[in-house]
Amino acid sequence: MNISIRSVLSLGFWGAVSTLGACGGYVNLGNPEEGEGGESGATSEGTGGGTTTGTGGNAASGGTAASGGTAGTGSGGAAEPGTGGSDSAEAGTGGDGSAEAGTGGGGSAEAGTGGGGAAGPFEPRSGAFKMLVYSRTEGFRHDSIAAGKVMLTEIAAEQGFDVTMTETNEEITAAGLSQYEVVFFLNPTGDIFDTAEEQAFEDWMTTQNGAFVGVHSATDTENGWAFYSEVTGQYFDLHGPSGTAAQIVIQDAGLDFPGLSGLPNPWQRVDEWYRFNRHAEWSAKPGFRILARNAADDHPVIWTREHANFRSFYTSLGHDAVVFEDVSVKKLLTGGILWAVRREHLFE
């Protein structure tokens, strides 16, 4: 891959920006000093919080008609069909309903979605995409963030997608998020979004068929935001000491998941283990799948959710930098990213 470096004038509080390459490229939108905050005791990263039922997704706008009329917009149901020209109209997508095919003079209708050109929010996609890696910390800051950025840059280069790293919120707008197919929460902590940013993120996830991947302290983030609890499950309750060995048991639902298939079962890991004391309650909601559990306490370690037009993948792995130097974790995160952006069929 040819690598070129160019600098871009910073705007406002943006950090310096650099871009490497055009495919599997890397952009950095800011990186404040690391090492702030600190843990003390078993619950310093956060205390327990209940699960609040989140809001449902808004309907997605329909696609644009191909040489024909404009596809209708959904409102919780099916999108109205586009009307014909010489070719077929692309179908719009509904909020919780299905898209209807457009009509046209010839050919079959193509489905339109918020990204990837798939027939519905969870249908397979292909082609290049962009991922936003977000690691702003308003609480404890993990030293492993730097190692995580290195691993995610490697994954992007290997899989041929673009990645932007940020620790500020200039991209958390409707226009900013529209550039990306997936947002990766790399150990953020605390109250990171204001009300407008929360709404922009929720709209993007639910109306643009968004994708979320989170590791470790992504569940030490935004406690009390109802929609976010629908994405991640819940805020963690407690954690044990760093560097603790555990056996991770891959569940039936995870045996064929990209990145988990082929790993030892049980999978021997060393990390700081989170406890989710209400997991039996929230994991019973529609679309949740627990992929792996800690054998010591049966608490989930890896799970997914497919709901309200979005996909989310989460693992509590990632406290220590050494976690992001492990090839098996790299395989897991590659699979999680590709699953979230509906490209699991491309995983090798």
C-alpha positions in Angstrom: 0.0 0.0 0.0 1.4 3.4 -1.0 1.5 5.7 2.0 1.4 9.4 1.8 1.2 12.0 4.6 -0.5 15.3 4.4 -1.4 17.8 7.2 -4.7 19.6 7.4 -5.4 23.0 9.0 -6.9 22.5 12.4 -10.4 24.1 13.0 -11.4 25.3 16.4 -10.3 22.7 19.0 -9.5 20.0 16.4 -6.2 18.3 16.8 -3.7 17.8 14.0 -4.9 15.6 11.2 -2.9 13.1 9.2 -3.9 10.7 6.6 -2.2 7.5 5.5 -3.2 6.1 2.2 -6.6 5.9 0.5 -7.7 2.4 1.4 -7.3 1.2 4.9 -6.3 4.8 5.6 -5.8 6.4 9.0 -6.9 9.9 10.1 -6.3 11.3 13.5 -8.6 14.1 14.7 -7.1 14.7 18.0 -5.3 12.9 20.9 -5.1 14.7 24.3 -2.5 13.7 26.9 -3.0 10.2 28.3 -2.8 9.1 31.8 -5.5 11.2 33.5 -7.7 9.7 36.2 -7.0 6.5 38.1 -8.6 3.5 39.6 -8.9 2.8 43.3 -10.6 -0.3 44.6 -13.0 -2.6 42.9 -15.6 -0.1 41.7 -13.6 3.0 40.8 -14.5 2.8 37.1 -18.2 3.1 38.0 -21.0 1.9 40.2 -24.0 -0.1 39.3 -26.8 1.3 37.2 -30.1 -0.2 36.2 -31.2 -0.7 32.7 -33.6 1.8 31.3 -35.8 0.9 28.4 -34.6 2.9 25.3 -36.6 4.5 22.6 -37.4 2.8 19.4 -35.8 3.7 16.0 -37.2 6.3 13.7 -38.0 5.3 10.2 -35.2 5.4 7.7 -35.5 7.6 4.7 -36.1 5.8 1.4 -33.5 5.5 -1.3 -33.4 7.6 -4.5 -35.1 6.2 -7.5 -32.9 4.9 -10.3 -33.9 6.8 -13.4 -37.3 7.1 -12.0 -39.2 8.7 -9.1 -38.0 9.2 -5.6 -38.5 6.5 -3.1 -40.8 7.3 -0.3 -39.8 7.6 3.3 -40.8 5.1 6.0 -42.6 5.9 9.2 -42.4 2.8 11.3 -43.8 0.7 8.5 -43.0 0.0 4.8 -41.6 2.6 2.6 -43.8 3.8 -0.3 -42.5 2.6 -3.7 -40.8 5.0 -6.1 -42.5 5.5 -9.4 -41.1 4.6 -12.7 -39.0 6.0 -15.5 -37.3 3.7 -17.9 -35.6 1.8 -15.2 -36.7 0.6 -11.8 -36.8 2.8 -8.7 -34.8 1.9 -5.7 -36.8 1.0 -2.6 -36.9 3.0 0.5 -36.4 1.4 3.9 -38.9 1.6 6.7 -38.2 2.2 10.4 -39.4 -1.2 11.6 -41.0 -2.4 8.5 -39.8 -3.7 5.2 -39.0 -1.8 2.1 -41.2 -2.2 -0.9 -39.7 -2.4 -4.3 -40.1 0.5 -6.7 -41.9 0.2 -9.9 -40.4 1.1 -13.3 -40.5 0.5 -17.0 -38.0 -2.3 -17.0 -35.8 -4.4 -14.8 -36.2 -5.3 -11.2 -36.2 -2.9 -8.3 -33.1 -2.4 -6.3 -33.3 -2.0 -2.5 -32.0 1.3 -1.0 -30.6 1.5 2.5 -28.7 3.9 4.6 -25.4 2.3 3.7 -24.0 -0.5 1.6 -26.8 -0.8 -0.9 -28.4 -3.8 0.9 -32.0 -4.8 0.6 -32.7 -4.2 4.3 -31.0 -3.1 7.5 -29.4 -6.5 8.2 -28.8 -7.8 4.7 -25.3 -8.4 3.5 -23.2 -5.5 2.2 -20.0 -5.2 0.3 -17.5 -2.5 -0.7 -15.3 -0.1 1.2 -16.5 1.7 4.4 -15.2 4.1 7.0 -15.0 3.5 10.8 -14.8 6.2 13.5 -12.8 5.2 16.5 -13.9 7.2 19.5 -11.9 7.2 22.8 -12.8 10.3 24.7 -12.4 9.9 28.5 -14.3 11.9 31.2 -13.5 9.4 33.9 -10.8 6.8 34.3 -8.4 6.6 31.3 -7.0 3.3 30.2 -3.4 3.0 29.1 -4.6 0.4 26.6 -6.2 3.0 24.4 -2.9 3.6 22.5 -2.4 -0.1 21.9 -6.0 -0.4 20.8 -5.5 2.3 18.2 -2.5 0.4 16.8 -4.4 -2.8 16.5 -7.4 -1.1 14.8 -5.2 0.6 12.3 -3.7 -2.7 11.4 -7.2 -4.3 11.0 -8.3 -1.5 8.8 -5.2 -1.9 6.6 -5.7 -5.7 6.4 -9.4 -5.5 5.6 -9.2 -2.5 3.3 -11.4 0.1 5.0 -10.7 3.6 6.3 -10.4 4.5 9.9 -10.6 7.9 11.7 -9.4 8.3 15.3 -10.9 11.0 17.5 -11.1 12.0 21.1 -13.3 15.0 20.5 -16.9 15.4 19.4 -16.7 17.3 16.1 -17.9 14.2 14.2 -20.9 13.5 16.5 -23.4 15.3 14.4 -25.8 14.2 11.7 -23.4 15.3 9.0 -20.3 13.9 10.7 -21.7 10.5 11.4 -23.2 10.2 7.9 -19.6 9.6 6.6 -19.3 6.3 8.6 -20.8 2.9 8.7 -19.5 2.0 12.1 -18.5 3.7 15.3 -16.0 1.9 17.6 -15.9 2.9 21.2 -12.4 2.3 22.3 -12.5 2.5 26.1 -14.3 5.8 26.5 -15.5 6.7 30.0 -18.0 9.0 31.7 -20.6 11.5 30.3 -19.2 12.1 26.8 -22.1 13.5 24.7 -24.4 16.4 25.3 -28.1 16.2 24.4 -27.8 17.2 20.8 -24.9 14.7 20.3 -27.0 11.9 21.9 -29.8 12.6 19.5 -27.5 12.7 16.5 -26.0 9.3 17.5 -29.4 7.7 18.1 -30.8 9.0 14.8 -27.7 7.7 13.0 -28.0 4.3 14.6 -31.7 3.9 14.0 -32.4 5.7 10.7 -29.1 5.1 8.9 -28.8 1.5 9.8 -25.8 2.2 12.0 -23.3 -0.1 13.5 -21.6 0.0 16.9 -18.5 -1.9 18.3 -17.4 -1.3 21.9 -14.7 -2.8 24.2 -14.3 -2.9 27.9 -15.2 0.6 29.4 -17.7 1.3 26.7 -20.0 0.0 29.4 -18.5 2.6 31.8 -19.9 5.3 29.6 -23.0 7.4 29.5 -24.8 5.8 32.4 -28.4 7.0 32.4 -28.8 7.5 28.6 -31.7 5.2 27.8 -30.9 4.6 24.1 -27.3 3.8 24.9 -28.4 1.1 27.3 -30.3 -0.4 24.4 -27.1 -0.6 22.4 -24.7 -1.9 25.1 -27.1 -3.7 27.5 -26.2 -2.0 30.7 -23.5 -0.1 32.7 -21.2 -2.6 34.4 -21.6 -3.0 38.2 -18.3 -4.2 39.6 -14.9 -5.4 38.3 -12.2 -7.6 39.8 -8.4 -6.9 39.8 -6.5 -6.5 36.6 -4.4 -9.4 35.4 -6.8 -12.1 36.5 -6.9 -15.4 34.6 -10.3 -16.7 33.5 -11.8 -19.3 31.3 -14.1 -17.9 28.7 -16.8 -20.3 27.5 -18.0 -19.8 24.0 -21.8 -20.3 23.9 -23.7 -22.1 21.1 -24.6 -18.8 19.6 -20.9 -17.9 19.3 -19.6 -21.1 17.8 -20.0 -19.9 14.2 -19.5 -16.2 14.9 -16.7 -14.6 12.8 -13.6 -14.3 15.0 -14.8 -16.8 17.6 -15.0 -19.8 15.3 -11.9 -21.8 15.7 -10.8 -20.4 19.0 -10.2 -22.8 21.9 -13.2 -23.4 24.0 -12.8 -22.6 26.8 -10.6 -19.7 25.8 -8.0 -18.9 28.4 -7.7 -15.1 29.0 -6.1 -12.7 31.5 -7.9 -9.3 31.9 -9.9 -7.2 34.4 -13.3 -8.9 34.4 -16.5 -6.9 34.6 -19.7 -8.0 36.3 -23.1 -7.3 34.8 -25.6 -8.0 37.6 -28.7 -7.5 35.6 -27.6 -9.4 32.4 -30.4 -12.0 32.7 -32.9 -9.1 32.4 -31.5 -7.1 29.6 -30.2 -10.0 27.5 -33.7 -11.3 27.3 -34.7 -8.2 25.2 -35.2 -8.8 21.4 -32.1 -9.2 19.4 -29.5 -9.9 22.1 -27.2 -12.9 21.8 -24.7 -13.8 24.4 -21.7 -15.3 22.5 -19.3 -16.0 25.5 -19.4 -16.1 29.2 -16.9 -16.1 32.1 -16.9 -19.6 33.5 -16.2 -18.3 37.0 -19.5 -16.4 37.4 -21.5 -17.0 34.2 -21.4 -13.2 33.4 -21.3 -12.3 29.7 -18.0 -11.3 28.1 -19.0 -11.0 24.4 -22.4 -10.3 23.0 -24.3 -8.7 20.1 -27.6 -7.0 19.5 -29.5 -6.6 16.3 -32.4 -4.2 16.9 -34.1 -1.0 15.6 -32.1 -1.1 12.3 -28.7 -1.2 14.1 -26.2 -3.8 14.9 -23.9 -3.6 18.0 -21.0 -5.8 19.1 -19.4 -5.6 22.6 -16.7 -7.4 24.5 -15.6 -6.5 28.0 -12.0 -7.5 27.1 -9.5 -4.6 26.8 -8.3 -3.3 30.2 -4.6 -3.9 29.7 -2.5 -2.9 26.7 -1.3 -6.5 26.3 -4.9 -7.5 25.3 -4.5 -5.5 22.1 -1.2 -7.3 21.2 -2.9 -10.7 21.1 -3.6 -12.2 17.6 -6.7 -14.0 18.9 -8.2 -10.7 20.1 -7.4 -9.1 16.8 -9.3 -11.9 15.1 -12.2 -11.4 17.4 -12.4 -7.6 16.8 -12.0 -8.1 13.1 -15.0 -10.4 13.1 -17.0 -8.1 15.3 -16.4 -5.1 13.1 -17.3 -7.0 9.9 -20.4 -8.5 11.5 -21.5 -5.0 12.6 -21.2 -3.6 9.1 -23.0 -6.6 7.6 -19.9 -8.0 5.9 -19.4 -11.1 8.0 -19.5 -13.2 4.8 -16.2 -11.5 3.9 -14.4 -12.6 7.1 -11.5 -15.0 6.5 
